[in-house]
Amino acid sequence: MSSGSKIATILSITAIVVSVIIGISFINHKQKTAYVVIQELFENFELKKELEKQYTGTRNARKKILDSLQIDLSVLSKRLSSNSNPPKEEIEIFERKKIEFNQKMQEYDQSNVQLTKEFDDKIILQLNQYISEYGKENGYSMIFGNTSNGSIMYGDEKNNITKEVSTYINQKYKGLK
């Protein structure tokens, strides 16, 4: 074998070895990515369940107040309609109660909407923090959120880490992590 062919053979073998090393290096440094189904995480989050109970309690307490005012209005209305010439004071009381009822109903509706927004914002902020921590702790370069709005049109189910993240965020929320 001539020295020129030996050099060519050595260069060929070296090129193959370098290519294999680069290929293995590339595979080992490939970014780790996955996705989560946001709605599923949101629904399974313990904080969401706790705030939902709190919201329901507040809403029910407000509903009792409105129901009580509505009963008072009903009673006054029947009393006024049964009397062909009701006293002016009773008519004024009925009108005041009607205004109070309408104001309370409007106030509670607005307050319920605001409370829902505050709770949702709190849940999403905490979810984002926990997902970020999960990604860092588990070596992910990216975790995508599937929101069913076209942000991820398809994801292989093997990349769906929703269940693992759901378990993690609930343990983190309970102080177990």
LUMRORO-579877 format. One record per residue: residue in three letters; x, y, z of N, C-alpha, C in turn. Coordinates in steps of 0.05 Angstrom, whole numbers, plus 32768, in hexadecimal, padded with zeros to 4 digits. Layout:
BEGIN
['ALA', [X, Y, Z], [X, Y, Z], [X, Y, Z]]
...
END
This chain:
BEGIN
['MET', [8011, 7FE9, 8000], [8000, 8000, 8000], [8012, 8018, 8000]]
['SER', [800D, 802B, 7FEF], [801E, 8043, 7FED], [8017, 8056, 8003]]
['SER', [802A, 8068, 8008], [8026, 807B, 801E], [800E, 808D, 8018]]
['GLY', [8009, 8093, 7FFF], [7FF2, 80A4, 7FF8], [7FD7, 8096, 7FFE]]
['SER', [7FD5, 807C, 7FF9], [7FBD, 806E, 8000], [7FBA, 8069, 801E]]
['LYS', [7FD1, 8067, 802C], [7FD0, 8064, 8049], [7FC5, 807E, 8055]]
['ILE', [7FCE, 8094, 804B], [7FC5, 80AE, 8055], [7FA7, 80B1, 804F]]
['ALA', [7F9F, 80A9, 8038], [7F82, 80AB, 8030], [7F71, 8099, 8042]]
['THR', [7F7B, 8082, 8048], [7F6D, 806F, 8059], [7F6B, 807A, 8075]]
['ILE', [7F81, 8085, 807F], [7F81, 8091, 809A], [7F6E, 80A9, 809C]]
['LEU', [7F6F, 80B9, 8087], [7F5D, 80D0, 8086], [7F40, 80C8, 8085]]
['SER', [7F3A, 80B3, 8076], [7F1F, 80A9, 8073], [7F15, 809E, 808E]]
['ILE', [7F26, 808E, 809C], [7F1F, 8083, 80B6], [7F1B, 809A, 80CA]]
['THR', [7F2D, 80AD, 80CA], [7F2C, 80C4, 80DC], [7F11, 80D3, 80D7]]
['ALA', [7F0B, 80D7, 80BE], [7EF2, 80E6, 80B7], [7ED9, 80D7, 80C1]]
['ILE', [7EDA, 80BC, 80BE], [7EC4, 80AC, 80C8], [7EC1, 80AE, 80E6]]
['VAL', [7ED8, 80AB, 80F4], [7ED8, 80AD, 8111], [7ECE, 80C8, 811B]]
['VAL', [7ED8, 80DD, 810E], [7ECF, 80F9, 8115], [7EB1, 80FC, 8110]]
['SER', [7EA8, 80F1, 80FA], [7E8B, 80F3, 80F3], [7E7A, 80E4, 8108]]
['VAL', [7E83, 80CD, 8110], [7E75, 80BE, 8125], [7E75, 80CD, 813F]]
['ILE', [7E8C, 80D8, 8147], [7E8D, 80E7, 8160], [7E7B, 8100, 815F]]
['ILE', [7E7B, 810E, 8148], [7E6A, 8126, 8145], [7E4C, 811D, 8146]]
['GLY', [7E46, 8107, 8139], [7E2A, 80FD, 8139], [7E21, 80F6, 8155]]
['ILE', [7E32, 80E7, 8164], [7E2B, 80E0, 817F], [7E29, 80F9, 8191]]
['SER', [7E3B, 810C, 818D], [7E3A, 8125, 819C], [7E20, 8134, 8196]]
['PHE', [7E18, 8134, 817D], [7E00, 8142, 8175], [7DE7, 8135, 8182]]
['ILE', [7DE7, 811A, 8181], [7DD0, 810B, 818D], [7DCF, 8111, 81AB]]
['ASN', [7DE6, 8111, 81B8], [7DE7, 8115, 81D5], [7DE0, 8131, 81DD]]
['HIS', [7DE4, 8144, 81CB], [7DDE, 8160, 81D2], [7DC3, 816A, 81C6]]
['LYS', [7DB4, 8158, 81BC], [7D9A, 815F, 81B0], [7D89, 816A, 81C6]]
['GLN', [7D7B, 817F, 81C0], [7D6A, 818C, 81D4], [7D53, 817A, 81DB]]
['LYS', [7D4D, 817A, 81F5], [7D37, 816A, 8200], [7D1E, 817C, 8200]]
['THR', [7D09, 8174, 81F1], [7CF1, 8184, 81F0], [7CD9, 8171, 81F5]]
['ALA', [7CC3, 817D, 81FE], [7CAA, 816F, 8203], [7C93, 8183, 8203]]
['TYR', [7C7C, 8179, 8207], [7C65, 818B, 8209], [7C52, 8182, 8220]]
['VAL', [7C42, 8195, 8229], [7C2E, 818F, 823D], [7C13, 8199, 8233]]
['VAL', [7BFD, 818D, 823B], [7BE3, 8196, 8234], [7BDA, 81A9, 824B]]
['ILE', [7BDA, 81C2, 8245], [7BD6, 81D7, 8259], [7BBB, 81D3, 8267]]
['GLN', [7BA6, 81CE, 8258], [7B8B, 81CB, 8265], [7B8B, 81B5, 8279]]
['GLU', [7B98, 819F, 8272], [7B99, 8188, 8284], [7BA9, 818F, 829E]]
['LEU', [7BBF, 819D, 829A], [7BCF, 81A5, 82B2], [7BBE, 81B8, 82C3]]
['PHE', [7BB1, 81CB, 82B6], [7BA0, 81DF, 82C4], [7B8B, 81D1, 82D5]]
['GLU', [7B7C, 81BE, 82C8], [7B66, 81B0, 82D5], [7B70, 819E, 82EC]]
['ASN', [7B88, 8193, 82EA], [7B91, 8180, 82FF], [7BA2, 818E, 8315]]
['PHE', [7BA6, 81A8, 8312], [7BB7, 81B6, 8326], [7BA8, 81BA, 8340]]
['GLU', [7BB4, 81B1, 8356], [7BA8, 81B3, 8370], [7BA1, 81D0, 8378]]
['LEU', [7BB2, 81E3, 8371], [7BAC, 81FF, 8376], [7B92, 8208, 8369]]
['LYS', [7B8E, 81FF, 8351], [7B75, 8205, 8342], [7B5D, 81FA, 8351]]
['LYS', [7B60, 81E1, 835B], [7B4A, 81D5, 8369], [7B43, 81E3, 8383]]
['GLU', [7B58, 81EC, 8391], [7B54, 81FB, 83AA], [7B47, 8216, 83A5]]
['LEU', [7B51, 8224, 8391], [7B45, 823F, 838B], [7B29, 823C, 8380]]
['GLU', [7B24, 8226, 8372], [7B08, 8221, 8368], [7AF5, 821E, 837F]]
['LYS', [7AFD, 820F, 8394], [7AEC, 820C, 83AC], [7AE8, 8227, 83BA]]
['GLN', [7AFD, 8237, 83BB], [7AFB, 8251, 83C8], [7AE8, 8263, 83B8]]
['TYR', [7AEA, 8262, 839D], [7AD9, 8272, 838C], [7ABC, 8269, 838F]]
['THR', [7AB7, 824F, 8390], [7A9C, 8244, 8393], [7A90, 824D, 83AD]]
['GLY', [7A9F, 824C, 83C2], [7A96, 8255, 83DD], [7A8E, 8273, 83DC]]
['THR', [7A9F, 8283, 83D0], [7A99, 82A0, 83CE], [7A80, 82A4, 83BD]]
['ARG', [7A7F, 8297, 83A6], [7A68, 829A, 8394], [7A4E, 8291, 83A2]]
['ASN', [7A4F, 827B, 83B1], [7A37, 8271, 83BF], [7A2E, 8284, 83D5]]
['ALA', [7A41, 8290, 83E3], [7A3A, 82A3, 83F8], [7A2C, 82BB, 83EC]]
['ARG', [7A36, 82C4, 83D5], [7A2A, 82DB, 83C8], [7A0E, 82D4, 83BD]]
['LYS', [7A0B, 82BB, 83B3], [79F1, 82B2, 83A9], [79DC, 82B2, 83BF]]
['LYS', [79E5, 82AA, 83D7], [79D2, 82A9, 83EE], [79C8, 82C5, 83F4]]
['ILE', [79DA, 82D8, 83F3], [79D2, 82F4, 83F8], [79BE, 82FD, 83E3]]
['LEU', [79C4, 82F7, 83CA], [79B2, 82FF, 83B4], [7997, 82F1, 83B6]]
['ASP', [7998, 82D7, 83BD], [797F, 82C8, 83C1], [796E, 82D4, 83D7]]
['SER', [797A, 82DC, 83EC], [796C, 82E8, 8403], [795F, 8302, 83FA]]
['LEU', [796E, 8313, 83EB], [7962, 832C, 83E1], [794C, 8327, 83CE]]
['GLN', [794E, 8312, 83BE], [7939, 830B, 83AA], [7920, 8302, 83B8]]
['ILE', [7923, 82F3, 83CE], [790C, 82EA, 83DD], [78FE, 8302, 83E9]]
['ASP', [790D, 8315, 83F5], [7902, 832D, 8400], [78F2, 833D, 83EA]]
['LEU', [78FE, 833E, 83D3], [78F0, 834C, 83BC], [78D6, 833E, 83B5]]
['SER', [78D7, 8324, 83B5], [78BF, 8314, 83AE], [78A9, 8319, 83C2]]
['VAL', [78B0, 8318, 83DB], [789C, 831D, 83F0], [7890, 8339, 83EE]]
['LEU', [78A2, 834D, 83EB], [7898, 8368, 83E8], [7887, 836C, 83CF]]
['SER', [788F, 835F, 83B9], [7880, 8361, 83A0], [7864, 8355, 83A3]]
['LYS', [7862, 833E, 83B1], [7847, 8332, 83B5], [7836, 8344, 83C7]]
['ARG', [7843, 834F, 83DB], [7834, 8360, 83EE], [782A, 8379, 83DF]]
['LEU', [783B, 8384, 83CE], [7832, 839C, 83BF], [781D, 8395, 83AA]]
['SER', [781F, 837F, 839D], [780C, 8378, 8388], [77F1, 836F, 8394]]
['SER', [77F1, 8366, 83AD], [77D8, 835E, 83BA], [77C8, 8376, 83C5]]
['ASN', [77D6, 838C, 83C8], [77C9, 83A4, 83D2], [77C5, 83B7, 83BB]]
['SER', [77AC, 83BF, 83B7], [77A5, 83D1, 83A0], [77B0, 83ED, 83A4]]
['ASN', [77B4, 83F5, 83BD], [77BF, 840F, 83C3], [77D5, 840D, 83D8]]
['PRO', [77ED, 8402, 83D1], [7802, 83FE, 83E4], [780D, 8418, 83F0]]
['PRO', [7815, 8417, 8408], [7821, 842F, 8414], [783B, 8437, 8405]]
['LYS', [7840, 8451, 8404], [7857, 845C, 83F6], [7871, 8451, 8402]]
['GLU', [7872, 844D, 841C], [788A, 8443, 8429], [7892, 8427, 841F]]
['GLU', [787D, 8416, 841B], [7882, 83FB, 8412], [788D, 83FB, 83F5]]
['ILE', [7882, 840C, 83E5], [788B, 840F, 83C9], [78A9, 8418, 83C9]]
['GLU', [78AF, 842B, 83DA], [78CB, 8436, 83DC], [78DE, 8420, 83E6]]
['ILE', [78D5, 8410, 83F9], [78E5, 83FA, 8403], [78EA, 83E6, 83ED]]
['PHE', [78D5, 83DF, 83DE], [78D8, 83CC, 83C8], [78EC, 83D7, 83B3]]
['GLU', [78EA, 83F0, 83AC], [78FC, 83FC, 8398], [7919, 83FC, 83A2]]
['ARG', [791D, 8402, 83BC], [7938, 8402, 83C7], [7944, 83E6, 83C6]]
['LYS', [7933, 83D2, 83CE], [793C, 83B6, 83CE], [7942, 83AD, 83B1]]
['LYS', [7932, 83B6, 839E], [7937, 83AE, 8383], [7951, 83BA, 8379]]
['ILE', [7957, 83D3, 837F], [7970, 83E0, 8378], [7987, 83D2, 8385]]
['GLU', [7984, 83CC, 839F], [7999, 83BE, 83AE], [799F, 83A3, 83A2]]
['PHE', [798A, 8394, 839B], [798E, 837A, 838F], [799D, 837C, 8374]]
['ASN', [7995, 838F, 8363], [79A2, 8392, 8349], [79BF, 839B, 834C]]
['GLN', [79C4, 83AD, 835F], [79E0, 83B5, 8364], [79F1, 839E, 836E]]
['LYS', [79E7, 838F, 8381], [79F6, 8379, 838C], [79FB, 8364, 8376]]
['MET', [79E7, 835E, 8366], [79EA, 834A, 8351], [7A00, 8354, 833D]]
['GLN', [7A00, 836C, 8336], [7A14, 8377, 8324], [7A30, 8377, 8331]]
['GLU', [7A31, 837F, 834A], [7A4A, 837F, 8359], [7A56, 8363, 835B]]
['TYR', [7A45, 8350, 8362], [7A4E, 8334, 8365], [7A57, 8328, 834B]]
['ASP', [7A49, 832E, 8335], [7A51, 8324, 831B], [7A6C, 832E, 8313]]
['GLN', [7A71, 8348, 8317], [7A8B, 8354, 8311], [7AA1, 8349, 8323]]
['SER', [7A9B, 8346, 833C], [7AAE, 833B, 834F], [7AB5, 831E, 8349]]
['ASN', [7AA1, 830E, 8341], [7AA6, 82F2, 833A], [7AB8, 82F0, 8321]]
['VAL', [7AB4, 8302, 830E], [7AC5, 8302, 82F6], [7AE2, 8309, 82FD]]
['GLN', [7AE5, 831E, 830E], [7AFF, 8326, 8317], [7B0D, 8310, 8327]]
['LEU', [7AFF, 8304, 8339], [7B0A, 82EE, 8349], [7B13, 82D7, 8338]]
['THR', [7B03, 82D0, 8324], [7B0B, 82BA, 8312], [7B25, 82C1, 8303]]
['LYS', [7B27, 82DA, 82FA], [7B3F, 82E3, 82EC], [7B57, 82E2, 82FE]]
['GLU', [7B54, 82EC, 8317], [7B6A, 82EB, 832A], [7B73, 82CF, 8330]]
['PHE', [7B60, 82BD, 8334], [7B67, 82A1, 833A], [7B75, 8294, 8321]]
['ASP', [7B6A, 8299, 8309], [7B76, 828D, 82F1], [7B93, 8297, 82EE]]
['ASP', [7B97, 82B2, 82F2], [7BB2, 82BD, 82EF], [7BC5, 82B1, 8304]]
['LYS', [7BBC, 82AD, 831C], [7BCC, 82A1, 8331], [7BD4, 8284, 832A]]
['ILE', [7BC1, 8275, 8320], [7BC5, 8259, 8318], [7BDA, 8258, 8301]]
['ILE', [7BD6, 8268, 82ED], [7BE7, 8268, 82D5], [7C04, 8270, 82DD]]
['LEU', [7C06, 8285, 82EE], [7C21, 828D, 82F7], [7C2F, 8277, 8305]]
['GLN', [7C21, 8269, 8317], [7C2D, 8253, 8326], [7C33, 823B, 8313]]
['LEU', [7C22, 8235, 8301], [7C26, 8220, 82ED], [7C40, 8225, 82DD]]
['ASN', [7C42, 823E, 82D3], [7C5A, 8245, 82C3], [7C73, 8242, 82D3]]
['GLN', [7C73, 824A, 82EC], [7C8A, 8248, 82FD], [7C92, 822A, 8301]]
['TYR', [7C7E, 821A, 8308], [7C84, 81FD, 830C], [7C8D, 81EF, 82F3]]
['ILE', [7C81, 81F5, 82DC], [7C89, 81E9, 82C3], [7CA6, 81F1, 82BD]]
['SER', [7CAD, 8209, 82C2], [7CC8, 8212, 82BD], [7CDC, 8203, 82CF]]
['GLU', [7CD5, 8200, 82E8], [7CE5, 81F1, 82FB], [7CE8, 81D4, 82F3]]
['TYR', [7CD1, 81C8, 82EA], [7CD2, 81AC, 82E1], [7CE5, 81A9, 82C9]]
['GLY', [7CE3, 81BC, 82B6], [7CF4, 81BB, 829F], [7D11, 81BC, 82A6]]
['LYS', [7D18, 81CE, 82B8], [7D34, 81D1, 82C0], [7D3E, 81B8, 82CF]]
['GLU', [7D2D, 81AE, 82E1], [7D35, 8196, 82F1], [7D38, 817D, 82E0]]
['ASN', [7D29, 817C, 82CA], [7D29, 8163, 82B9], [7D37, 8167, 829E]]
['GLY', [7D47, 817C, 829C], [7D58, 817F, 8284], [7D4A, 8186, 826A]]
['TYR', [7D33, 8192, 826B], [7D26, 819A, 8252], [7D30, 81B5, 8249]]
['SER', [7D34, 81B8, 822F], [7D3B, 81D2, 8224], [7D22, 81E1, 821D]]
['MET', [7D0C, 81D3, 8218], [7CF2, 81DF, 8212], [7CDB, 81CD, 821A]]
['ILE', [7CC6, 81D8, 8225], [7CAD, 81CA, 822A], [7C98, 81DB, 821D]]
['PHE', [7C8B, 81D1, 8209], [7C76, 81DF, 81FB], [7C5B, 81DB, 8209]]
['GLY', [7C4A, 81EF, 8207], [7C2F, 81EC, 8212], [7C1B, 81E8, 81FB]]
['ASN', [7C0C, 81D3, 81FD], [7BF7, 81CD, 81E9], [7BDD, 81D8, 81F4]]
['THR', [7BD4, 81ED, 81E7], [7BBC, 81FB, 81F1], [7BA3, 81F6, 81DF]]
['SER', [7BA6, 81E4, 81CC], [7B90, 81DE, 81B9], [7B89, 81F7, 81A8]]
['ASN', [7B9B, 820A, 81A6], [7B96, 8221, 8195], [7BA8, 8222, 817D]]
['GLY', [7BB5, 820C, 8177], [7BC7, 820B, 8160], [7BE4, 820F, 8166]]
['SER', [7BEB, 8214, 817F], [7C07, 8218, 8186], [7C18, 81FF, 8181]]
['ILE', [7C0C, 81E8, 8186], [7C19, 81CE, 817F], [7C03, 81BF, 8170]]
['MET', [7C08, 81BB, 8157], [7BF4, 81AD, 8146], [7BF6, 818F, 814A]]
['TYR', [7C0E, 8186, 8150], [7C11, 8169, 8154], [7C2A, 8165, 8166]]
['GLY', [7C27, 8152, 8177], [7C3E, 814A, 8187], [7C3D, 812C, 818C]]
['ASP', [7C53, 811E, 8188], [7C54, 8102, 818D], [7C4E, 80FD, 81AB]]
['GLU', [7C3D, 80EB, 81B1], [7C34, 80E6, 81CC], [7C4C, 80E0, 81DF]]
['LYS', [7C62, 80D5, 81D4], [7C79, 80D0, 81E5], [7C85, 80EA, 81EF]]
['ASN', [7C7F, 8100, 81E3], [7C89, 811A, 81EC], [7C76, 8129, 81FF]]
['ASN', [7C5F, 811C, 8204], [7C4B, 8128, 8216], [7C52, 8121, 8233]]
['ILE', [7C5A, 8136, 8242], [7C62, 8132, 825E], [7C4E, 813E, 8271]]
['THR', [7C36, 8141, 8268], [7C21, 814E, 8278], [7C1D, 8140, 8293]]
['LYS', [7C1B, 8125, 8293], [7C16, 8117, 82AC], [7C2E, 811A, 82C0]]
['GLU', [7C46, 8118, 82B5], [7C5D, 811C, 82C7], [7C5E, 8138, 82D3]]
['VAL', [7C59, 814C, 82C2], [7C5A, 8167, 82CB], [7C43, 816C, 82DF]]
['SER', [7C2B, 8161, 82D9], [7C14, 8164, 82EB], [7C1B, 8159, 8307]]
['THR', [7C27, 8142, 8308], [7C30, 8136, 8322], [7C44, 8148, 832F]]
['TYR', [7C57, 8152, 8320], [7C6C, 8163, 832B], [7C60, 817D, 8337]]
['ILE', [7C4F, 818B, 8327], [7C45, 81A5, 8331], [7C34, 81A1, 834A]]
['ASN', [7C25, 818B, 834C], [7C14, 8187, 8363], [7C25, 8180, 837C]]
['GLN', [7C3B, 8171, 8377], [7C4D, 816B, 838D], [7C5C, 8185, 8396]]
['LYS', [7C63, 8194, 8383], [7C71, 81AE, 8389], [7C5E, 81C0, 8398]]
['TYR', [7C45, 81C2, 838F], [7C32, 81D3, 839D], [7C2D, 81CA, 83BA]]
['LYS', [7C2C, 81B0, 83BE], [7C28, 81A5, 83D9], [7C41, 81A6, 83EA]]
['GLY', [7C57, 81AF, 83DE], [7C70, 81B1, 83ED], [7C7F, 8196, 83EF]]
['LEU', [7C78, 8183, 83DE], [7C85, 8169, 83DF], [7C9E, 8168, 83CE]]
['LYS', [7CA4, 817C, 83BF], [7CBC, 817E, 83AE], [7CCC, 8196, 83B6]]
END
